[in-house]
Amino acid sequence: MSELQFTQEGIREGKAWWVQETPHYVILFDEAARELLQPQKFATQAETRLRQIAGVLGLNKDNAARRYPIGEKIIYFVHDRATCTHGNVDVGGIDVPATGRAWFYRHEESHAVLIRVVGALPPLFNEGFATFVEQPGSTRHHRITLAALRQNVLPSLLKIVDAEGFWRHWGTYSPFMYSQAGSFVEYLFKRFGRGKFISLGMKFSRSPVLQGFRQAYGMSLAHAEVAWHGYLLRRRRALPLLTRIVRGRQSDSRWVREAIWTIKNQKAEESAAADADKPRR
């Protein structure tokens, strides 16, 4: 886990910032991001995306204040892609490279809003929520997860429910883990509604993760995982992998097959190495 780096040190320092303020954000663009994006248009789109996120969480807007109840404005840094390689959310705000991809911005914005409304959740639920919300109405994460599930290349939710387990398994299962988490969280929302998920923040603050999940949903995580798998398998005819390029993206079927092959080979090599280390009789 030591090689995982989430914080990009120093990327906010020593820059001139162009500031665009909205009801919910203070958005700061560095020179490269300002040239690549249209700050006013980006700000308007960020507010639209926030409205979508608020809708998922069931937040009601205060029309007089023109704001949703998410606390103080979120500080939002948009960077040159040469200095910021990935999105990150912490107590100091949001950092994103100027990619121009709405789903990517929505993912990071979802993290920031979730922290304000629900609290800091373990990665399974935190990344799951952001992945679920990043592409509203899409079945992409269900499709990818189902393909990986049927090939037995997904870690059990019990193994990735906390931060240590999630990132420990990231090296092997990274092609599928965000989709796995997003599919599971989407299932929780559609099967049980938003209220139980929102209560997780309070439950986890008072109890261990597995106990908190049981308190919120009235069942164990293992039981919920079985039910979620059954939900995906019952819908398998409606969840085929895409075999053509969609909106410039590589087809699902090609990269998913390649990722499954890679993971299976890696697991076979690890198994062979473990067998070789066993003492011979």
C-alpha positions in Angstrom: 0.0 0.0 0.0 3.0 2.3 0.5 3.1 3.1 -3.3 -0.4 4.6 -3.3 -0.3 8.4 -3.4 -3.5 10.3 -3.1 -2.3 13.8 -2.1 -0.4 15.7 -4.7 1.8 17.9 -2.6 2.4 21.5 -3.5 0.1 21.7 -6.5 -1.8 24.7 -5.1 1.2 26.8 -4.3 3.0 29.4 -6.4 0.2 29.9 -8.9 -1.9 32.8 -10.0 -5.6 31.8 -9.7 -8.7 33.0 -11.6 -11.6 32.9 -9.2 -15.2 32.1 -10.2 -17.7 32.0 -7.4 -21.1 30.2 -7.3 -23.7 29.6 -4.6 -21.9 26.4 -3.5 -18.3 26.7 -4.8 -15.3 29.0 -4.9 -13.7 27.7 -8.1 -10.1 28.6 -8.7 -8.5 28.0 -12.2 -4.8 28.1 -12.8 -3.7 29.8 -16.1 -3.6 26.6 -18.2 -7.1 25.5 -16.9 -8.5 28.9 -17.5 -7.3 28.8 -21.1 -8.6 25.3 -21.7 -12.0 25.7 -20.0 -14.5 28.6 -19.9 -14.6 29.4 -16.2 -18.1 30.9 -16.2 -19.5 27.9 -18.2 -17.6 25.5 -16.0 -19.1 27.1 -12.9 -22.6 26.9 -14.3 -22.1 23.3 -15.2 -20.8 22.6 -11.7 -23.9 24.0 -10.2 -26.0 21.7 -12.5 -24.0 18.7 -11.4 -24.4 19.6 -7.8 -28.2 19.8 -8.3 -28.0 16.2 -9.6 -26.0 15.0 -6.6 -28.3 16.7 -4.2 -31.2 15.0 -5.9 -29.7 11.6 -5.3 -29.2 12.4 -1.6 -32.7 13.9 -1.4 -31.5 17.4 -0.3 -34.0 20.2 -0.4 -32.9 23.6 -1.7 -33.4 26.8 0.3 -34.9 29.0 -2.4 -34.3 32.2 -0.4 -30.5 31.4 0.0 -30.4 29.6 -3.4 -28.4 26.9 -1.7 -28.6 23.2 -0.7 -27.7 22.4 3.0 -24.1 21.4 2.5 -22.4 23.9 4.8 -19.9 26.5 3.7 -18.9 26.9 0.1 -16.6 24.1 -1.2 -13.1 25.3 -2.4 -12.5 23.8 -5.8 -9.1 24.0 -7.6 -8.9 23.2 -11.4 -5.3 22.6 -12.5 -3.1 22.2 -15.5 -3.1 18.5 -16.4 0.7 18.6 -16.3 0.8 19.4 -12.6 -2.3 17.5 -11.4 -2.6 13.9 -12.5 -5.8 12.8 -10.8 -8.7 14.0 -8.8 -8.5 14.3 -5.0 -10.9 15.5 -2.3 -9.8 16.4 1.3 -10.8 18.9 4.0 -9.1 21.6 2.0 -11.3 21.1 -1.0 -11.3 19.5 -4.4 -8.4 19.2 -6.8 -9.0 18.2 -10.4 -7.0 18.3 -13.7 -8.7 20.2 -16.5 -9.9 17.2 -18.4 -13.2 18.5 -19.7 -15.0 15.3 -18.8 -18.2 15.9 -16.9 -18.5 12.4 -15.4 -15.0 12.9 -13.9 -15.9 16.2 -12.3 -19.2 14.8 -11.0 -17.3 11.9 -9.4 -15.0 14.2 -7.4 -17.8 16.7 -6.6 -19.9 13.8 -5.2 -17.1 13.0 -2.8 -17.1 16.5 -1.5 -20.8 16.8 -1.1 -21.0 13.3 0.5 -18.5 14.3 3.2 -20.5 17.4 4.0 -23.9 15.6 4.2 -23.1 12.1 5.4 -19.5 12.2 6.7 -16.3 10.3 5.9 -17.2 6.8 4.8 -14.9 3.8 4.1 -13.8 3.6 0.4 -16.3 0.9 -0.5 -19.1 3.3 0.2 -17.3 6.6 -0.5 -16.0 5.5 -3.9 -19.1 3.5 -4.5 -21.3 6.6 -4.1 -19.2 8.8 -6.4 -19.0 6.0 -9.0 -22.7 5.5 -8.9 -23.5 9.2 -9.3 -20.8 10.0 -11.9 -23.0 8.6 -14.8 -26.7 9.0 -13.9 -28.9 6.4 -15.5 -26.1 4.4 -17.0 -25.9 0.6 -16.5 -22.1 0.6 -17.2 -21.0 -0.4 -13.7 -23.6 -3.1 -13.4 -22.4 -4.5 -16.8 -18.8 -4.5 -15.9 -19.3 -5.9 -12.4 -21.5 -8.7 -13.7 -18.9 -9.7 -16.3 -16.2 -9.8 -13.6 -18.5 -11.6 -11.2 -19.2 -14.4 -13.7 -15.5 -14.9 -14.2 -14.7 -14.9 -10.5 -12.3 -11.9 -10.6 -13.9 -9.8 -7.9 -12.8 -9.6 -4.3 -15.5 -10.2 -1.6 -17.0 -7.1 -0.2 -15.9 -8.3 3.3 -12.3 -8.1 2.1 -12.6 -4.5 0.8 -15.1 -3.0 3.2 -12.5 -0.9 5.1 -9.8 1.4 3.9 -6.9 -1.0 4.5 -8.6 -3.9 2.7 -9.8 -1.8 -0.2 -6.4 -0.4 -1.1 -4.6 -3.7 -0.3 -6.6 -5.4 -3.0 -6.4 -2.4 -5.4 -3.2 -3.6 -7.0 -4.8 -6.8 -8.3 -8.4 -5.9 -8.9 -8.2 -2.1 -9.8 -9.9 -2.5 -13.2 -13.1 -3.6 -11.5 -13.2 -2.3 -7.9 -14.7 1.2 -8.6 -17.4 -0.4 -10.8 -18.0 -3.1 -8.1 -18.4 -0.5 -5.4 -20.6 1.7 -7.6 -22.8 -1.2 -8.6 -23.3 -2.2 -5.0 -24.1 1.3 -3.8 -26.5 1.8 -6.6 -28.2 -1.5 -5.6 -28.5 -0.3 -2.0 -30.1 3.0 -3.1 -32.6 1.3 -5.5 -33.4 -1.6 -3.1 -33.6 0.3 0.2 -33.8 4.0 -0.6 -31.4 6.8 0.3 -32.2 7.0 4.0 -30.3 3.9 5.2 -27.2 4.9 3.2 -27.3 8.5 4.6 -27.5 7.0 8.1 -24.2 5.1 7.6 -22.1 8.1 8.6 -23.7 8.2 12.0 -23.6 4.4 12.4 -19.9 4.1 11.4 -19.0 6.9 13.8 -20.3 4.9 16.7 -19.6 1.3 15.7 -17.2 -0.9 13.7 -18.0 -0.9 10.0 -19.7 -4.3 9.8 -21.7 -3.7 12.9 -22.7 -0.2 11.6 -23.8 -1.7 8.3 -26.0 -4.2 10.0 -27.6 -1.5 12.2 -28.4 0.6 9.1 -29.7 -2.2 6.8 -30.9 -4.9 9.2 -28.7 -7.5 7.6 -25.0 -8.5 7.4 -22.8 -7.2 4.6 -22.4 -10.8 3.5 -26.1 -11.2 3.2 -26.4 -8.0 1.2 -23.6 -9.1 -1.1 -25.4 -12.3 -1.9 -28.7 -10.4 -2.6 -26.8 -7.9 -4.8 -25.2 -10.7 -6.8 -28.6 -12.3 -7.3 -30.0 -9.0 -8.5 -27.2 -8.7 -11.2 -27.6 -12.3 -12.3 -31.3 -12.0 -12.7 -30.7 -9.0 -14.9 -27.9 -10.5 -17.0 -29.9 -10.5 -20.3 -30.3 -6.7 -19.9 -26.7 -6.1 -19.0 -24.6 -7.3 -22.0 -21.1 -5.8 -22.5 -20.9 -3.3 -25.2 -19.0 -4.5 -28.3 -18.6 -1.2 -30.0 -17.0 2.1 -29.3 -19.4 4.5 -27.5 -18.7 8.3 -27.4 -15.0 7.7 -28.2 -14.5 5.1 -25.4 -13.1 1.7 -26.0 -15.8 -1.0 -26.1 -16.6 -2.6 -22.7 -16.1 -6.1 -24.0 -12.5 -5.6 -25.2 -11.0 -4.0 -22.2 -13.0 -6.1 -19.7 -11.8 -9.3 -21.4 -8.2 -8.1 -21.3 -8.5 -7.1 -17.6 -10.1 -10.5 -16.7 -7.2 -12.3 -18.5 -4.6 -10.2 -16.7 -6.1 -10.8 -13.3 -6.5 -14.5 -13.8 -2.9 -14.8 -15.0 -1.7 -12.8 -12.0 -3.6 -15.0 -9.6 -2.3 -18.1 -11.3 1.3 -16.8 -10.9 0.7 -15.9 -7.3 -0.7 -19.4 -6.6 2.2 -21.1 -8.4 4.7 -19.0 -6.4 3.0 -19.9 -3.2 3.1 -23.6 -4.1 6.8 -23.4 -4.9 7.5 -21.9 -1.5 5.8 -24.8 0.3 8.3 -27.3 1.8 8.5 -30.5 -0.2 7.9 -33.9 1.5 
